[in-house]
Amino acid sequence: MELPKKLVLPKLPFNYSDLEPCVSAKTIKTHYEGHHRNYVINYNKAIKTFDLTNLLFNYNGYLLHNFYWNSLHPNISFPQNRTQLKLVESGFTSKVEFDETLVEVCTNFKGSGWILVILDNNKIKIQTIQNNDLDAVTQPILLTIDAFEHAYYLDYTFNKKHHFSCIVKLLNWPYVESLL
């Protein structure tokens, strides 16, 4: 893998307040301007010394956050079309089962990391990864959900289930479809 010489923080695909009441503007701003920006800053420092461990950790965090912001949208109902419904039904009996399973996996995830919706043999599946370990991912990613505490703690403290129950309502299915 060839690493870029420099990272730039991309623009969010929505305004800070667009995901309210699920995710507050304060949480989005802190998450984006703090955590996501720090991956950019730390990567750009590490590239000068070619500290591979720091480079990969920060690059993967940067990529996962880019994916996360695109995985969310404030104004989309599901399904938009038959393709999206068929995709969900490829791995789950219904959208309800998918949502319930995703919320359960997110809520029960231990530690810091990501919940991914992947495409495996033309079926969607849910995969978890610790920290920013993209090496553990061998299938195409369709959606990412940040399971680090910084993604929900300001709004929900320890009530992860409430946060993730809200997040599943914000998933950007047209974005998923664009990746197929």
C-alpha positions as CSV (number, residue, x, y, z in Angstrom):
1,M,0.0,0.0,0.0
2,E,1.3,3.4,-0.9
3,L,0.6,6.0,1.7
4,P,-0.2,9.6,0.8
5,K,2.5,12.2,1.5
6,K,0.0,14.4,3.4
7,L,-3.6,14.1,4.7
8,V,-6.1,16.9,4.6
9,L,-9.2,17.0,6.7
10,P,-12.2,16.6,4.4
11,K,-15.3,18.7,4.7
12,L,-18.2,17.1,6.5
13,P,-21.0,16.0,4.3
14,F,-23.5,17.7,6.6
15,N,-23.6,20.6,9.1
16,Y,-22.8,20.1,12.8
17,S,-26.4,20.3,13.9
18,D,-27.9,18.2,11.1
19,L,-27.9,15.0,13.0
20,E,-29.7,16.4,16.0
21,P,-31.4,15.1,18.1
22,C,-29.5,11.8,17.6
23,V,-26.1,13.4,17.8
24,S,-25.6,16.9,19.1
25,A,-23.7,19.6,17.2
26,K,-21.3,19.7,20.2
27,T,-20.5,16.0,19.8
28,I,-20.1,16.3,16.0
29,K,-17.8,19.3,16.3
30,T,-15.7,17.7,19.1
31,H,-15.5,14.5,17.2
32,Y,-14.7,16.0,13.8
33,E,-12.5,19.0,14.8
34,G,-10.8,17.1,17.7
35,H,-10.5,13.4,17.0
36,H,-10.7,13.3,13.2
37,R,-8.4,16.3,12.8
38,N,-5.9,14.7,15.2
39,Y,-5.5,11.7,12.9
40,V,-4.6,14.1,10.1
41,I,-2.2,16.1,12.3
42,N,-0.5,13.0,13.8
43,Y,-0.2,11.3,10.4
44,N,1.4,14.4,8.9
45,K,3.9,14.4,11.7
46,A,4.6,10.7,11.4
47,I,5.2,10.8,7.7
48,K,8.2,13.0,8.3
49,T,9.9,10.3,10.3
50,F,8.2,7.4,8.6
51,D,7.1,5.9,11.9
52,L,5.1,3.1,10.4
53,T,3.1,2.1,13.5
54,N,1.9,5.7,14.0
55,L,1.4,6.2,10.2
56,L,-0.9,3.2,9.9
57,F,-2.9,3.9,13.1
58,N,-3.5,7.5,12.1
59,Y,-4.1,6.7,8.4
60,N,-6.7,4.0,9.3
61,G,-8.4,6.3,11.8
62,Y,-8.6,9.0,9.1
63,L,-10.0,6.6,6.6
64,L,-12.6,5.1,9.0
65,H,-13.7,8.6,10.1
66,N,-14.1,9.7,6.4
67,F,-16.2,6.6,5.9
68,Y,-18.2,7.2,9.1
69,W,-19.2,10.7,8.1
70,N,-20.4,9.4,4.7
71,S,-22.3,6.6,6.4
72,L,-24.6,9.1,8.1
73,H,-27.3,11.3,6.6
74,P,-29.9,13.3,8.4
75,N,-32.8,13.1,5.9
76,I,-33.0,9.6,4.4
77,S,-35.7,7.0,5.0
78,F,-35.2,3.4,4.2
79,P,-35.6,1.9,1.6
80,Q,-35.1,4.4,-1.2
81,N,-35.5,1.6,-3.7
82,R,-35.7,-2.2,-4.2
83,T,-31.9,-2.5,-4.6
84,Q,-31.3,-1.3,-1.0
85,L,-34.1,-3.5,0.4
86,K,-32.6,-6.6,-1.4
87,L,-29.2,-5.7,-0.1
88,V,-30.4,-5.8,3.5
89,E,-32.4,-8.9,2.9
90,S,-29.3,-10.6,1.5
91,G,-28.0,-11.0,5.0
92,F,-31.0,-10.5,7.3
93,T,-34.7,-11.4,7.1
94,S,-35.8,-7.8,7.3
95,K,-34.6,-4.2,8.0
96,V,-36.0,-4.6,11.5
97,E,-33.7,-7.6,12.1
98,F,-30.8,-5.8,10.6
99,D,-31.3,-2.7,12.8
100,E,-31.8,-4.8,16.0
101,T,-28.7,-6.9,15.3
102,L,-26.6,-3.9,14.5
103,V,-27.7,-2.1,17.6
104,E,-27.0,-5.2,19.7
105,V,-23.5,-5.7,18.2
106,C,-22.7,-2.0,18.7
107,T,-24.0,-1.9,22.3
108,N,-22.2,-5.1,23.3
109,F,-18.9,-4.2,21.7
110,K,-16.1,-4.0,24.3
111,G,-13.3,-1.5,24.1
112,S,-12.7,0.9,21.4
113,G,-13.2,0.3,17.7
114,W,-15.6,0.2,14.8
115,I,-18.6,-1.7,13.7
116,L,-18.6,-2.3,10.0
117,V,-21.2,-3.4,7.6
118,I,-19.4,-5.4,4.9
119,L,-20.3,-7.2,1.7
120,D,-19.3,-10.9,1.9
121,N,-20.2,-13.1,-1.1
122,N,-23.0,-10.7,-2.0
123,K,-24.5,-10.7,1.5
124,I,-24.2,-8.0,4.0
125,K,-22.7,-8.9,7.4
126,I,-21.6,-7.1,10.5
127,Q,-18.0,-7.1,11.5
128,T,-16.2,-5.5,14.5
129,I,-12.6,-4.3,14.6
130,Q,-10.6,-3.2,17.6
131,N,-9.1,0.3,17.5
132,N,-8.4,1.2,13.9
133,D,-7.3,-2.3,12.7
134,L,-8.2,-2.3,9.0
135,D,-5.8,-5.2,8.5
136,A,-8.6,-7.4,10.0
137,V,-11.0,-6.4,7.2
138,T,-10.9,-8.6,4.1
139,Q,-14.2,-7.7,2.5
140,P,-15.6,-4.4,1.1
141,I,-16.9,-2.0,3.7
142,L,-20.3,-0.5,3.1
143,L,-20.9,1.4,6.3
144,T,-18.9,2.2,9.4
145,I,-20.1,3.1,12.9
146,D,-17.7,4.6,15.4
147,A,-17.8,2.6,18.7
148,F,-15.2,4.7,20.5
149,E,-16.6,6.5,23.5
150,H,-15.9,9.9,22.0
151,A,-18.7,9.2,19.4
152,Y,-21.5,9.1,22.0
153,Y,-20.3,10.0,25.5
154,L,-21.1,13.7,25.5
155,D,-24.7,13.0,24.5
156,Y,-25.4,9.6,26.1
157,T,-22.7,9.0,28.8
158,F,-22.9,5.3,29.3
159,N,-26.2,4.7,27.4
160,K,-24.6,3.2,24.3
161,K,-27.8,1.4,23.3
162,H,-29.8,4.7,23.0
163,H,-27.0,6.2,20.8
164,F,-26.8,3.3,18.5
165,S,-30.6,2.9,18.2
166,C,-30.6,6.5,17.0
167,I,-27.6,6.0,14.6
168,V,-29.3,3.2,12.7
169,K,-32.0,5.7,11.7
170,L,-29.3,7.9,10.1
171,L,-27.6,5.4,7.9
172,N,-26.9,6.6,4.4
173,W,-28.3,3.9,2.2
174,P,-27.8,5.8,-1.1
175,Y,-24.1,6.0,-0.2
176,V,-24.1,2.2,0.4
177,E,-25.7,1.7,-3.0
178,S,-23.1,3.9,-4.7
179,L,-20.4,1.5,-3.4
180,L,-21.9,-1.5,-5.0
